[in-house]
Amino acid sequence: MPANAAAFQPVYFNNQPQLQSIMGDRAVYIVGMETYSSLHMDGSPITSGSPMAVPDDLRNGTLTLNVAGSLDYQQIPLVTLNRTWQDSNAALEAAGYANSHSGDLFLFEDLYQVDWTKSYVQSILTPPRGVSFSYIFNVYYYWGAPKKY
């Protein structure tokens, strides 16, 4: 997310070649996604030096996926994509405690033909920190033959 992001401003993904739906005779089928916060990872493996999203950023963010030209999955709360949730409570953290929760992986049923360059994240409110930061996603997928509908 850029430092000057506004509320409801789409921030589009870059092209994700490994997740393109058609490569030769194979297709990518997405079956699940999750995201992480600064409580899970110290930094982004992709955008070195950029701070990670904090738990408040996950509560403030949504994901929209463009599937075959349609916005079929709109405004999925990022907090629902976070399986191991740790509440951000400075007093508890300073004392060495964390209130953590564990949830199920956010699943899709063979999600096919995601156009990543037309898919995006956005904040519900203007991000309060005023600095750029990174959302990190883990996408679970498999390769298969293209389905004939």
C-alpha positions as protocol buffer text, in pm:
chain_id: "A"
residue {
  index: 1
  type: MET
  ca { x: 0 y: 0 z: 0 }
}
residue {
  index: 2
  type: PRO
  ca { x: 141 y: 339 z: -89 }
}
residue {
  index: 3
  type: ALA
  ca { x: 186 y: 595 z: 187 }
}
residue {
  index: 4
  type: ASN
  ca { x: -70 y: 827 z: 27 }
}
residue {
  index: 5
  type: ALA
  ca { x: -344 y: 563 z: -19 }
}
residue {
  index: 6
  type: ALA
  ca { x: -695 y: 693 z: 36 }
}
residue {
  index: 7
  type: ALA
  ca { x: -1001 y: 511 z: 165 }
}
residue {
  index: 8
  type: PHE
  ca { x: -1148 y: 274 z: -95 }
}
residue {
  index: 9
  type: GLN
  ca { x: -864 y: 344 z: -340 }
}
residue {
  index: 10
  type: PRO
  ca { x: -787 y: 19 z: -528 }
}
residue {
  index: 11
  type: VAL
  ca { x: -423 y: -87 z: -521 }
}
residue {
  index: 12
  type: TYR
  ca { x: -380 y: -342 z: -798 }
}
residue {
  index: 13
  type: PHE
  ca { x: -158 y: -649 z: -791 }
}
residue {
  index: 14
  type: ASN
  ca { x: 132 y: -686 z: -1030 }
}
residue {
  index: 15
  type: ASN
  ca { x: 115 y: -964 z: -1284 }
}
residue {
  index: 16
  type: GLN
  ca { x: 163 y: -1304 z: -1117 }
}
residue {
  index: 17
  type: PRO
  ca { x: 300 y: -1532 z: -1393 }
}
residue {
  index: 18
  type: GLN
  ca { x: 312 y: -1841 z: -1169 }
}
residue {
  index: 19
  type: LEU
  ca { x: -61 y: -1798 z: -1104 }
}
residue {
  index: 20
  type: GLN
  ca { x: -173 y: -1737 z: -1463 }
}
residue {
  index: 21
  type: SER
  ca { x: -468 y: -1954 z: -1549 }
}
residue {
  index: 22
  type: ILE
  ca { x: -352 y: -2089 z: -1884 }
}
residue {
  index: 23
  type: MET
  ca { x: 0 y: -2196 z: -1972 }
}
residue {
  index: 24
  type: GLY
  ca { x: -1 y: -2438 z: -2261 }
}
residue {
  index: 25
  type: ASP
  ca { x: -234 y: -2724 z: -2174 }
}
residue {
  index: 26
  type: ARG
  ca { x: -241 y: -2653 z: -1799 }
}
residue {
  index: 27
  type: ALA
  ca { x: -455 y: -2426 z: -1587 }
}
residue {
  index: 28
  type: VAL
  ca { x: -408 y: -2287 z: -1236 }
}
residue {
  index: 29
  type: TYR
  ca { x: -685 y: -2363 z: -988 }
}
residue {
  index: 30
  type: ILE
  ca { x: -674 y: -2161 z: -666 }
}
residue {
  index: 31
  type: VAL
  ca { x: -809 y: -2347 z: -366 }
}
residue {
  index: 32
  type: GLY
  ca { x: -719 y: -2118 z: -76 }
}
residue {
  index: 33
  type: MET
  ca { x: -559 y: -1793 z: 35 }
}
residue {
  index: 34
  type: GLU
  ca { x: -423 y: -1647 z: 354 }
}
residue {
  index: 35
  type: THR
  ca { x: -247 y: -1329 z: 462 }
}
residue {
  index: 36
  type: TYR
  ca { x: 2 y: -1238 z: 733 }
}
residue {
  index: 37
  type: SER
  ca { x: 74 y: -941 z: 958 }
}
residue {
  index: 38
  type: SER
  ca { x: 384 y: -800 z: 1126 }
}
residue {
  index: 39
  type: LEU
  ca { x: 311 y: -1032 z: 1417 }
}
residue {
  index: 40
  type: HIS
  ca { x: 376 y: -1331 z: 1189 }
}
residue {
  index: 41
  type: MET
  ca { x: 664 y: -1209 z: 972 }
}
residue {
  index: 42
  type: ASP
  ca { x: 935 y: -950 z: 1031 }
}
residue {
  index: 43
  type: GLY
  ca { x: 930 y: -820 z: 675 }
}
residue {
  index: 44
  type: SER
  ca { x: 827 y: -878 z: 320 }
}
residue {
  index: 45
  type: PRO
  ca { x: 1032 y: -1124 z: 113 }
}
residue {
  index: 46
  type: ILE
  ca { x: 924 y: -931 z: -198 }
}
residue {
  index: 47
  type: THR
  ca { x: 947 y: -564 z: -104 }
}
residue {
  index: 48
  type: SER
  ca { x: 1263 y: -552 z: 104 }
}
residue {
  index: 49
  type: GLY
  ca { x: 1266 y: -271 z: 356 }
}
residue {
  index: 50
  type: SER
  ca { x: 893 y: -210 z: 337 }
}
residue {
  index: 51
  type: PRO
  ca { x: 713 y: -263 z: 668 }
}
residue {
  index: 52
  type: MET
  ca { x: 456 y: -538 z: 693 }
}
residue {
  index: 53
  type: ALA
  ca { x: 87 y: -476 z: 745 }
}
residue {
  index: 54
  type: VAL
  ca { x: 4 y: -458 z: 1116 }
}
residue {
  index: 55
  type: PRO
  ca { x: -311 y: -624 z: 1256 }
}
residue {
  index: 56
  type: ASP
  ca { x: -503 y: -294 z: 1225 }
}
residue {
  index: 57
  type: ASP
  ca { x: -417 y: -289 z: 852 }
}
residue {
  index: 58
  type: LEU
  ca { x: -572 y: -634 z: 813 }
}
residue {
  index: 59
  type: ARG
  ca { x: -886 y: -519 z: 992 }
}
residue {
  index: 60
  type: ASN
  ca { x: -896 y: -215 z: 761 }
}
residue {
  index: 61
  type: GLY
  ca { x: -832 y: -398 z: 432 }
}
residue {
  index: 62
  type: THR
  ca { x: -1032 y: -589 z: 175 }
}
residue {
  index: 63
  type: LEU
  ca { x: -947 y: -805 z: -127 }
}
residue {
  index: 64
  type: THR
  ca { x: -1133 y: -804 z: -459 }
}
residue {
  index: 65
  type: LEU
  ca { x: -1059 y: -1071 z: -723 }
}
residue {
  index: 66
  type: ASN
  ca { x: -1131 y: -1031 z: -1093 }
}
residue {
  index: 67
  type: VAL
  ca { x: -1224 y: -1371 z: -1234 }
}
residue {
  index: 68
  type: ALA
  ca { x: -1252 y: -1404 z: -1612 }
}
residue {
  index: 69
  type: GLY
  ca { x: -1338 y: -1034 z: -1646 }
}
residue {
  index: 70
  type: SER
  ca { x: -1590 y: -1014 z: -1359 }
}
residue {
  index: 71
  type: LEU
  ca { x: -1547 y: -893 z: -1003 }
}
residue {
  index: 72
  type: ASP
  ca { x: -1689 y: -1216 z: -864 }
}
residue {
  index: 73
  type: TYR
  ca { x: -1522 y: -1190 z: -523 }
}
residue {
  index: 74
  type: GLN
  ca { x: -1561 y: -838 z: -388 }
}
residue {
  index: 75
  type: GLN
  ca { x: -1438 y: -683 z: -66 }
}
residue {
  index: 76
  type: ILE
  ca { x: -1332 y: -999 z: 117 }
}
residue {
  index: 77
  type: PRO
  ca { x: -1217 y: -874 z: 460 }
}
residue {
  index: 78
  type: LEU
  ca { x: -844 y: -944 z: 492 }
}
residue {
  index: 79
  type: VAL
  ca { x: -894 y: -1042 z: 854 }
}
residue {
  index: 80
  type: THR
  ca { x: -1087 y: -1349 z: 730 }
}
residue {
  index: 81
  type: LEU
  ca { x: -779 y: -1454 z: 531 }
}
residue {
  index: 82
  type: ASN
  ca { x: -563 y: -1446 z: 845 }
}
residue {
  index: 83
  type: ARG
  ca { x: -566 y: -1796 z: 999 }
}
residue {
  index: 84
  type: THR
  ca { x: -348 y: -1733 z: 1303 }
}
residue {
  index: 85
  type: TRP
  ca { x: -469 y: -1410 z: 1454 }
}
residue {
  index: 86
  type: GLN
  ca { x: -280 y: -1233 z: 1728 }
}
residue {
  index: 87
  type: ASP
  ca { x: -452 y: -935 z: 1883 }
}
residue {
  index: 88
  type: SER
  ca { x: -248 y: -618 z: 1889 }
}
residue {
  index: 89
  type: ASN
  ca { x: -240 y: -523 z: 2256 }
}
residue {
  index: 90
  type: ALA
  ca { x: 77 y: -337 z: 2355 }
}
residue {
  index: 91
  type: ALA
  ca { x: 29 y: -396 z: 2730 }
}
residue {
  index: 92
  type: LEU
  ca { x: -9 y: -773 z: 2684 }
}
residue {
  index: 93
  type: GLU
  ca { x: 276 y: -791 z: 2435 }
}
residue {
  index: 94
  type: ALA
  ca { x: 507 y: -599 z: 2671 }
}
residue {
  index: 95
  type: ALA
  ca { x: 424 y: -853 z: 2941 }
}
residue {
  index: 96
  type: GLY
  ca { x: 505 y: -1140 z: 2701 }
}
residue {
  index: 97
  type: TYR
  ca { x: 145 y: -1243 z: 2634 }
}
residue {
  index: 98
  type: ALA
  ca { x: -52 y: -1252 z: 2313 }
}
residue {
  index: 99
  type: ASN
  ca { x: -420 y: -1327 z: 2265 }
}
residue {
  index: 100
  type: SER
  ca { x: -408 y: -1557 z: 1965 }
}
residue {
  index: 101
  type: HIS
  ca { x: -672 y: -1740 z: 1766 }
}
residue {
  index: 102
  type: SER
  ca { x: -652 y: -2000 z: 1494 }
}
residue {
  index: 103
  type: GLY
  ca { x: -901 y: -2031 z: 1210 }
}
residue {
  index: 104
  type: ASP
  ca { x: -951 y: -2234 z: 898 }
}
residue {
  index: 105
  type: LEU
  ca { x: -792 y: -2158 z: 564 }
}
residue {
  index: 106
  type: PHE
  ca { x: -1012 y: -1934 z: 345 }
}
residue {
  index: 107
  type: LEU
  ca { x: -1113 y: -2177 z: 70 }
}
residue {
  index: 108
  type: PHE
  ca { x: -1223 y: -2146 z: -290 }
}
residue {
  index: 109
  type: GLU
  ca { x: -1359 y: -2424 z: -505 }
}
residue {
  index: 110
  type: ASP
  ca { x: -1121 y: -2447 z: -799 }
}
residue {
  index: 111
  type: LEU
  ca { x: -1109 y: -2072 z: -861 }
}
residue {
  index: 112
  type: TYR
  ca { x: -1006 y: -2041 z: -1223 }
}
residue {
  index: 113
  type: GLN
  ca { x: -892 y: -1755 z: -1449 }
}
residue {
  index: 114
  type: VAL
  ca { x: -803 y: -1491 z: -1189 }
}
residue {
  index: 115
  type: ASP
  ca { x: -676 y: -1176 z: -1359 }
}
residue {
  index: 116
  type: TRP
  ca { x: -429 y: -1049 z: -1100 }
}
residue {
  index: 117
  type: THR
  ca { x: -366 y: -718 z: -1277 }
}
residue {
  index: 118
  type: LYS
  ca { x: -736 y: -635 z: -1235 }
}
residue {
  index: 119
  type: SER
  ca { x: -756 y: -769 z: -877 }
}
residue {
  index: 120
  type: TYR
  ca { x: -680 y: -539 z: -587 }
}
residue {
  index: 121
  type: VAL
  ca { x: -667 y: -460 z: -218 }
}
residue {
  index: 122
  type: GLN
  ca { x: -810 y: -147 z: -62 }
}
residue {
  index: 123
  type: SER
  ca { x: -847 y: 11 z: 278 }
}
residue {
  index: 124
  type: ILE
  ca { x: -1189 y: 87 z: 423 }
}
residue {
  index: 125
  type: LEU
  ca { x: -1050 y: 393 z: 603 }
}
residue {
  index: 126
  type: THR
  ca { x: -743 y: 593 z: 505 }
}
residue {
  index: 127
  type: PRO
  ca { x: -446 y: 400 z: 650 }
}
residue {
  index: 128
  type: PRO
  ca { x: -363 y: 594 z: 968 }
}
residue {
  index: 129
  type: ARG
  ca { x: 14 y: 536 z: 972 }
}
residue {
  index: 130
  type: GLY
  ca { x: 95 y: 750 z: 665 }
}
residue {
  index: 131
  type: VAL
  ca { x: 370 y: 510 z: 550 }
}
residue {
  index: 132
  type: SER
  ca { x: 378 y: 253 z: 273 }
}
residue {
  index: 133
  type: PHE
  ca { x: 348 y: -109 z: 384 }
}
residue {
  index: 134
  type: SER
  ca { x: 311 y: -456 z: 237 }
}
residue {
  index: 135
  type: TYR
  ca { x: 25 y: -700 z: 247 }
}
residue {
  index: 136
  type: ILE
  ca { x: 161 y: -1054 z: 207 }
}
residue {
  index: 137
  type: PHE
  ca { x: -58 y: -1330 z: 63 }
}
residue {
  index: 138
  type: ASN
  ca { x: -6 y: -1703 z: 42 }
}
residue {
  index: 139
  type: VAL
  ca { x: -201 y: -1862 z: -243 }
}
residue {
  index: 140
  type: TYR
  ca { x: -271 y: -2236 z: -243 }
}
residue {
  index: 141
  type: TYR
  ca { x: -317 y: -2374 z: -593 }
}
residue {
  index: 142
  type: TYR
  ca { x: -267 y: -2672 z: -818 }
}
residue {
  index: 143
  type: TRP
  ca { x: -212 y: -2727 z: -1189 }
}
residue {
  index: 144
  type: GLY
  ca { x: -467 y: -2920 z: -1394 }
}
residue {
  index: 145
  type: ALA
  ca { x: -616 y: -2956 z: -1737 }
}
residue {
  index: 146
  type: PRO
  ca { x: -840 y: -2664 z: -1840 }
}
residue {
  index: 147
  type: LYS
  ca { x: -1204 y: -2738 z: -1763 }
}
residue {
  index: 148
  type: LYS
  ca { x: -1449 y: -2741 z: -2045 }
}
residue {
  index: 149
  type: TYR
  ca { x: -1774 y: -2572 z: -1950 }
}
